[in-house]
Amino acid sequence: LHYAIVPSNPPESRNGVLCGRLEAKHDGYIGIAFSRTTSMLGAEAIIGLPSDDSVLKYNMNDYNDGDVVPMREDRQTLRDTSFDMNEDGMTIMEFTKLLAEDWQIPILEEGENIFLYAAGGYELGAHSAHLSFTKDFAEDIHVPSVEEEGGELELLAKDCTKELCDLELDSDYLLRYKLNIPEDSSAVECTGCTISMELIYEGEAWISIAFSNDGKMVGSEAVIGTPVDGNVLKYIMESKVMSGVERMPESQQTLMDASIEVTDDGQTIMKFTKLMREPGEIEILTGDDNYFLGAYGIDEVLATHIKRHSVVLNLASGVSEEVATPYKAAWLAHGIMAFLSW
């Protein structure tokens, strides 16, 4: 189990999350459950099924197969879910879960949590392996706050309205961005604001950045660059298969200063400037959280991605004026990326 805890901010807001990645040398379903005791009975589980690649929340009502049932639809609140069985025999399940949810067992930021792990066959049924363990996340290595260090975060030392700010999506993929605020507007109103982005991938491939309302690929809107033809265009992501990645109509191809190139050093670099507010499209916000999804492929022709990363970023964390809680977004972004960058 790889994980990152992103604490609630402010503490009473109940918006903290657990980002989890469960890996098993196993060919079948895997799951992790949250329990008030060490018993399966009464526990609440997250289970990934290979039969349909689903990752859902379940109630563990009894020990029989038929008593392990999916939670009702309004409680299926997981984000950034994925389930994969790779050629090396590893089964990998990823998810992001709120720490505190109504009528569900809370995951404590401080105090003992009881977890159960299980693995089984291709369909949900009796498990072939299981164990329980406890975890107090407060015992993890403490990262000193800015106030404790008496210094400043490098990310926040920049004014992202005056220079490019950097966000590492993974060790090979870098996002640089700058907010462009018209002189007759402000970071709050942001009438006519644009965002300039530069994505740098250490390799030769198609690359993209998508904007989402919920952190998921389906329903997001992407800017994709393909070096093979030099195109940098906007797309609608209607499903996870290639046939569901549709180019937006010409009237919505409003990117400015768009380019993509492969350098002599083997880097793929895509640049563009985009209006932050466009009719009928997902708005990029300055004073609230944005879901950005970065992805890249195996070569220069658009096809299924080999890696995808999700990050929550409040762009106001890099704006020098009218920022009430400047450190929230930086810790939120870095907390989630600490997990996702593996």
Phi, psi and omega per residue, in radians:
L1 nan 2.067 2.957
H2 -1.779 2.469 -3.074
Y3 -2.668 2.820 2.932
A4 -2.494 2.358 3.051
I5 -1.742 2.165 3.033
V6 -1.859 1.875 -3.005
P7 -1.141 2.756 3.028
S8 -1.128 2.455 3.137
N9 -2.529 1.952 -0.044
P10 -1.189 2.922 -3.006
P11 -0.955 -0.556 -3.080
E12 -1.514 0.055 -3.004
S13 -1.402 -0.268 3.135
R14 1.018 0.597 3.120
N15 -1.940 0.217 3.090
G16 -1.207 2.678 -3.111
V17 -2.352 2.709 2.949
L18 -1.879 2.077 3.020
C19 -1.691 2.130 -3.054
G20 -2.207 2.548 3.033
R21 -2.388 1.948 -3.116
L22 -1.802 2.182 -3.128
E23 -2.116 2.395 3.124
A24 -2.526 2.400 2.996
K25 -1.375 1.427 -2.915
H26 -2.788 2.607 3.137
D27 -2.033 1.519 -3.108
G28 2.823 -2.905 -3.112
Y29 -1.293 2.679 3.024
I30 -2.362 2.682 -3.126
G31 -2.717 2.732 3.014
I32 -2.283 2.417 -3.065
A33 -2.194 2.729 3.114
F34 -2.004 2.262 -2.976
S35 -2.354 2.644 3.018
R36 -1.518 -0.259 3.065
T37 -2.296 -2.983 3.050
T38 -1.569 0.168 -3.092
S39 -1.639 2.584 3.029
M40 -1.177 -0.597 -3.081
L41 -1.097 2.124 3.138
G42 1.544 -0.050 3.136
A43 -1.351 2.917 3.087
E44 -2.180 2.242 -2.944
A45 -2.103 2.710 2.891
I46 -1.961 2.099 -3.040
I47 -2.210 2.334 3.046
G48 -1.845 2.206 -3.079
L49 -1.922 2.235 3.080
P50 -1.245 -0.354 -3.093
S51 -1.142 -0.523 3.103
D52 -2.423 0.185 -3.134
D53 1.012 0.441 -3.138
S54 -1.444 2.633 2.999
V55 -2.286 1.852 -3.014
L56 -2.321 2.885 3.072
K57 -1.635 2.432 -3.071
Y58 -2.262 2.609 2.928
N59 -1.662 2.304 3.141
M60 -1.741 1.497 -3.021
N61 -1.396 -0.454 3.140
D62 -2.836 -3.087 -3.090
Y63 -1.494 -0.176 -3.123
N64 -1.431 2.653 -3.110
D65 -0.954 -0.758 -3.067
G66 -1.244 -0.171 -3.122
D67 -1.730 0.044 3.001
V68 -1.746 1.776 -2.953
V69 -2.184 2.559 3.091
P70 -1.076 2.489 3.021
M71 -1.104 2.779 3.142
R72 -1.149 2.833 -2.938
E73 -1.012 -0.687 -3.078
D74 -1.246 -0.142 3.081
R75 -1.834 0.040 3.075
Q76 -1.485 1.338 -2.983
T77 -1.832 0.190 3.132
L78 -1.110 2.602 3.075
R79 -2.183 2.841 3.042
D80 0.927 0.720 -3.097
T81 -1.482 2.553 3.019
S82 -2.748 2.686 3.112
F83 -2.470 2.236 -3.044
D84 -2.542 2.450 3.004
M85 -2.077 1.930 -3.015
N86 -1.613 3.074 -3.060
E87 -1.234 -0.270 3.126
D88 -1.504 0.088 3.123
G89 1.458 0.231 3.124
M90 -1.676 2.359 2.996
T91 -1.835 2.250 -3.018
I92 -2.239 2.208 3.077
M93 -2.120 2.319 3.127
E94 -2.164 2.591 3.129
F95 -2.867 2.803 2.949
T96 -2.223 2.219 -3.060
K97 -2.257 2.406 3.013
L98 -1.098 2.441 -3.124
L99 -1.218 -0.674 -3.099
A100 -2.155 2.155 3.114
E101 -2.406 2.520 -3.118
D102 -1.013 2.373 3.055
W103 1.121 0.374 3.115
Q104 -2.293 2.744 -3.134
I105 -1.150 2.160 -3.103
P106 -1.328 2.608 2.975
I107 -1.729 2.105 -3.007
L108 -1.502 2.318 3.012
E109 -1.232 -0.549 3.135
E110 -2.381 2.177 -3.069
G111 2.103 2.935 -3.038
E112 -1.359 2.242 2.990
N113 -1.908 2.480 3.088
I114 -1.898 2.131 -3.125
F115 -2.019 2.569 3.022
L116 -2.126 2.458 3.090
Y117 -2.129 2.499 3.091
A118 -2.623 2.717 3.076
A119 -2.470 2.579 -3.114
G120 -2.659 -2.640 -3.034
G121 -1.458 -2.883 -3.075
Y122 -1.200 -0.645 3.069
E123 -1.823 2.753 3.115
L124 -1.132 2.189 -3.119
G125 -2.983 -2.765 -3.130
A126 -1.015 2.402 -3.122
H127 -1.430 2.631 3.101
S128 -1.701 -0.244 3.112
A129 -2.661 2.522 3.082
H130 -2.780 2.773 3.067
L131 -2.818 2.905 3.042
S132 -2.252 2.673 3.101
F133 -2.718 2.804 3.110
T134 -1.971 2.689 -3.123
K135 -2.624 2.247 2.984
D136 -1.932 1.874 -3.060
F137 -1.152 -0.361 3.110
A138 -1.179 -0.278 3.136
E139 -1.485 -0.097 3.104
D140 -1.169 2.884 3.137
I141 -1.040 2.266 -3.100
H142 -1.480 2.282 3.035
V143 -1.696 2.008 -3.092
P144 -1.030 2.525 3.089
S145 -1.331 2.960 3.106
V146 -1.041 -0.712 -3.123
E147 -1.120 -0.705 -3.132
E148 -1.170 -0.613 -3.136
E149 -1.354 -0.400 -3.095
G150 1.235 0.397 -3.106
G151 -2.300 -2.730 -3.120
E152 -2.312 2.585 3.018
L153 -1.260 2.431 -3.126
E154 -1.042 -0.677 -3.126
L155 -1.048 -0.673 -3.053
L156 -1.548 -0.121 3.105
A157 -1.274 -0.266 -3.136
K158 -1.705 2.602 2.957
D159 -1.724 1.888 -3.024
C160 -1.320 0.077 2.970
T161 -1.647 -0.148 -3.106
K162 -2.020 -0.416 -3.136
E163 -2.607 2.870 -3.133
L164 -1.225 2.293 3.016
C165 -1.743 2.566 -3.049
D166 -1.889 2.473 3.020
L167 -2.448 2.026 -3.109
E168 -1.406 2.012 3.104
L169 -1.386 -0.678 2.852
D170 -2.719 -3.059 -3.034
S171 -1.124 -0.303 -3.129
D172 -1.959 0.027 -2.970
Y173 -2.413 2.073 -3.065
L174 -2.099 2.314 3.021
L175 -1.850 2.221 3.014
R176 -2.070 2.406 -3.078
Y177 -2.531 2.722 3.115
K178 -2.566 2.322 3.092
L179 -1.539 2.332 3.116
N180 -1.984 1.835 -3.071
I181 -1.848 2.098 3.120
P182 -1.004 2.646 -3.104
E183 -1.073 -0.531 -3.109
D184 -1.596 0.221 3.102
S185 -2.206 -3.006 3.122
S186 -2.501 3.003 3.134
A187 -1.171 -0.386 3.130
V188 -1.415 -0.930 3.141
E189 -1.284 -0.826 3.082
C190 0.913 0.747 3.057
T191 -1.253 2.146 -3.130
G192 1.353 0.192 -3.132
C193 -1.171 2.578 3.022
T194 -2.244 2.835 3.038
I195 -2.188 2.256 3.065
S196 -1.723 2.265 -3.112
M197 -2.193 2.541 3.058
E198 -2.354 2.105 3.122
L199 -1.958 2.276 -3.071
I200 -2.148 2.070 3.115
Y201 -1.986 2.317 -3.139
E202 -1.423 1.342 -3.125
G203 2.804 -3.128 3.138
E204 -1.934 1.930 -3.068
A205 -2.917 2.882 2.912
W206 -1.243 2.565 -3.131
I207 -2.380 2.763 -3.095
S208 -2.703 2.828 2.951
I209 -2.407 2.327 -3.101
A210 -2.130 2.731 -3.134
F211 -2.067 2.259 -2.984
S212 -2.329 2.667 3.051
N213 -1.506 -0.345 -3.033
D214 -2.385 0.160 3.132
G215 1.467 0.061 -3.125
K216 -1.847 2.664 -3.119
M217 -1.171 -0.809 -3.100
V218 -1.180 2.215 -3.098
G219 1.639 -0.119 3.125
S220 -1.451 2.983 3.108
E221 -2.195 2.233 -2.953
A222 -2.106 2.657 2.886
V223 -1.881 2.097 -3.059
I224 -2.125 2.316 3.086
G225 -1.990 2.295 3.136
T226 -2.097 1.907 -3.098
P227 -1.075 -0.461 -3.064
V228 -1.064 -0.554 3.118
D229 -2.142 0.015 3.109
G230 1.282 0.240 -3.100
N231 -1.461 2.439 2.961
V232 -2.253 1.861 -2.970
L233 -2.356 2.866 3.119
K234 -1.679 2.439 -3.090
Y235 -2.312 2.712 2.977
I236 -1.824 2.276 -3.099
M237 -1.740 1.607 -3.054
E238 -1.536 -0.308 3.059
S239 -2.789 3.109 -3.099
K240 -1.485 -0.157 3.130
V241 -1.622 2.770 -3.054
M242 -1.045 -0.585 -3.122
S243 -1.153 -0.312 3.136
G244 -1.639 0.052 3.076
V245 -1.690 1.751 -2.999
E246 -1.946 2.342 3.088
R247 -1.172 2.346 3.086
M248 -1.137 2.691 3.113
P249 -1.080 2.807 -3.054
E250 -1.008 -0.574 -3.123
S251 -1.150 -0.324 3.141
Q252 -1.789 0.018 3.110
Q253 -1.468 1.343 -2.983
T254 -1.854 0.202 -3.140
L255 -1.090 2.571 3.115
M256 -2.037 2.592 3.071
D257 0.894 0.725 -3.087
A258 -1.498 2.387 3.110
S259 -2.759 2.733 3.001
I260 -2.536 2.436 -3.126
E261 -2.610 2.715 2.977
V262 -1.906 2.082 -3.049
T263 -1.408 2.955 3.092
D264 -1.093 -0.405 3.127
D265 -1.479 0.024 3.105
G266 1.488 0.267 3.065
Q267 -1.580 2.512 2.960
T268 -1.789 2.170 -3.069
I269 -2.185 2.136 3.088
M270 -2.023 2.345 3.123
K271 -2.280 2.546 3.036
F272 -2.916 2.836 2.987
T273 -2.149 2.329 -3.036
K274 -2.257 2.442 2.972
L275 -1.097 2.341 -3.090
M276 -1.374 -0.405 3.131
R277 -2.236 1.975 -3.137
E278 -2.309 2.455 -3.099
P279 -0.997 2.283 3.060
G280 1.301 0.169 -3.130
E281 -2.159 2.821 3.127
I282 -1.148 2.212 -3.098
E283 -1.417 2.427 3.001
I284 -1.612 2.134 -2.974
L285 -1.740 2.593 3.050
T286 -1.683 -0.504 -3.034
G287 -1.940 0.254 -3.126
D288 -2.540 3.037 -3.096
D289 -1.267 2.447 3.019
N290 -2.047 2.471 3.009
Y291 -1.705 2.044 3.057
F292 -1.948 2.388 3.083
L293 -2.089 2.116 3.080
G294 -1.841 2.469 -3.135
A295 -2.628 2.763 3.028
Y296 -2.655 2.827 -3.056
G297 -1.881 -2.858 -3.074
I298 -1.717 -0.307 3.086
D299 -2.636 -2.896 -3.006
E300 -1.466 -0.136 -3.125
V301 -1.706 2.344 -3.104
L302 -1.077 2.170 3.121
A303 -2.740 -2.962 3.141
T304 -1.022 2.397 -3.109
H305 -1.272 2.633 3.051
I306 -1.701 -0.255 3.089
K307 -2.678 2.486 3.112
R308 -2.434 2.467 -3.118
H309 -2.332 2.489 3.122
S310 -2.107 2.430 3.117
V311 -2.484 2.476 3.021
V312 -1.763 2.168 -3.055
L313 -2.410 2.247 2.997
N314 -1.698 1.917 -3.037
L315 -1.120 -0.323 3.118
A316 -1.175 -0.276 3.122
S317 -1.126 -0.318 3.114
G318 -1.912 0.135 3.135
V319 -1.725 2.331 -2.984
S320 -1.412 -0.211 -3.096
E321 -2.107 2.612 3.019
E322 0.969 0.834 3.102
V323 -2.036 2.030 -3.063
A324 -1.402 -0.731 -3.112
T325 -2.253 1.380 -2.980
P326 -1.202 -0.379 -3.031
Y327 -1.628 -0.264 -3.100
K328 -0.973 -0.905 -3.017
A329 -1.211 -0.637 -3.130
A330 -1.105 -0.775 3.120
W331 -1.207 -0.647 3.116
L332 -1.099 -0.834 -3.135
A333 -1.101 -0.835 -3.090
H334 -1.215 -0.577 3.111
G335 -1.125 -0.795 3.133
I336 -1.201 -0.711 -3.098
M337 -1.208 -0.471 3.088
A338 -1.014 -0.598 3.070
F339 -1.408 -0.849 -2.973
L340 -1.265 -0.300 -3.065
S341 -1.371 -0.105 3.108
W342 -1.144 nan nan
